[in-house]
Amino acid sequence: MAMEYGPERRDHFLPPALRAPFEGRSWREFGYVMLSLPISIVFFTFAVTIVSLSAGLLVTFLGIPVLAAGLAGCRGLGVLERARARGLLRVDVGDPLPVRAAKPGLMSWVGAVLKSGVSWRHLLYGMLHFPWAVFSFCVALTFWATGWALLLYPVWSWVFPTYLSQDGIQLYGDGTHNFYLDSPFEMAVTSLIGLVLTLASPWLVRGLTSVDRLMVAGLLGPSRLASRVVELESDRGVVVDTAAADLRRIERDLHDGAQARLVALAMDLGLAKEKLLEDPDAAARMVDEAHGEVKVALQELRDLARGIHPAVLTDRGLDAALSAVASRCTVPVSVEVDLPFRPAPAIEGIAYFTVSELLQNVSKHAQASRATVDVWRSDNRLMLQVTDDGRGGARLDGGSGMAGLAERLGAVDGILAVDSPVGGPTAITAELPWRG
């Protein structure tokens, strides 16, 4: 994956077109193009030599190992190119996965190098970058040098004056000949042409280096498949951690809530049984209290089951389930669900959990007087938005569970965006894949 970083400062009075020739970015990109030619010559020569040598040695057993060694060398040169792009173009290209041999030994390593698509892409870069480097070098140097030379032509004429000898030949002398200068009009026209070329050169070089950016990212970076595998491995870890946290939460709620009440209920019923013959009135009161404890325990079990996956969500979908969640919020909540049909059950469950967590935050932290929940579909994505008119100040790193919620969404390629200025209002938008 390639990522640009380090944006230029924006607090300038000149427009970008006028300040471009003096910006550090322009000179870094020009330096990148100038360095590309000698480096690409080395890379191209190495790549062609290795391919030719290994092809010639294929009649012996040395051809394959030589080719593998050459591909490994191309990967080493790729490290240099990524570092150069990172330093001069400000493009951070991730390092591809290293070669991993299935078994120890030289031949196993040779096979791994030859099977690696990254190695062949590095070789292809060495072949393709050379002609492009020659073209970009010639174009960039011609425009850059010509522009500055024409722009500063009056200065050159003054520093290095031209003299005319009697026979009309132009000489640079000591003043013994007739002094000759261009007319002011000619100098102005020359400088104007130079100014146009000087202002256009940075943008031309920027266009040339955009091709270099694509080549470095596409041929020297990790493959999309490898990046996706790494991303999925990370997401799998998040899912496992989330599931473990949910199990611990359920266990804790059961142990500290319903289980404790049921243990106390069993003890109360045991005491009531002992007092049943001795003191029927006391036993009746204890049974009545136990009946109340049963109701509380049942309510806690219902709340716990509703937090895991409520039956109303399975039976009637997000509209009814979110309306039930909104009815338990401490502030009035209006719910609007506009979906053509139901998404995948897993996505539906995550959407329900997300809205539940956000409405809990509204109840606990927002100090709001009202809130809204909107759910709709956009292309192939499920969109959720929870807004409130509270005090604002919510952040992903604010310690209100937002970070964990963002990780849970990220595990399924979802996104959580928070817009909550201090003083409010707050609008939190979640985006999930439809997968239905």
Secondary structure, 3 states (H helix, E strand, C coil): CEEECCCCCCCCCCCHHHHHHHCHHHHHHHHHHHHHHHHHHHHHHHHHHHHHHHHHHHHCCCHHHHHHHHHHHHHHHHHHHHHHHHHHHCEEECCCCCCCCCCCCHHHHHHHHHHCHHHHHHHHHHHHHHHHHHHHHHHHHHHHHHHHHHHCHHHHHHHCCEEECCCCCEECCCCCCEEECCCHHHHHHHHHHHHHHHHHHHHHHHHHHHHHHHHHHHHHCCCHHHHHHHHHHHHHHHHHHHHHHHHHHHHHHHHHHHHHHHHHHHHHHHHHHHHHHHCHHHHHHHHHHHHHHHHHHHHHHHHHHHHHCCHHHHHHCHHHHHHHHHHCCCCCEEEEEECCCCCCHHHHHHHHHHHHHHHHHHHHHHCCCCEEEEEEEECCEEEEEEEECCCCCCCCCCCCCHHHHHHHHHCCCCEEEEECCCCCCEEEEEEEECCC
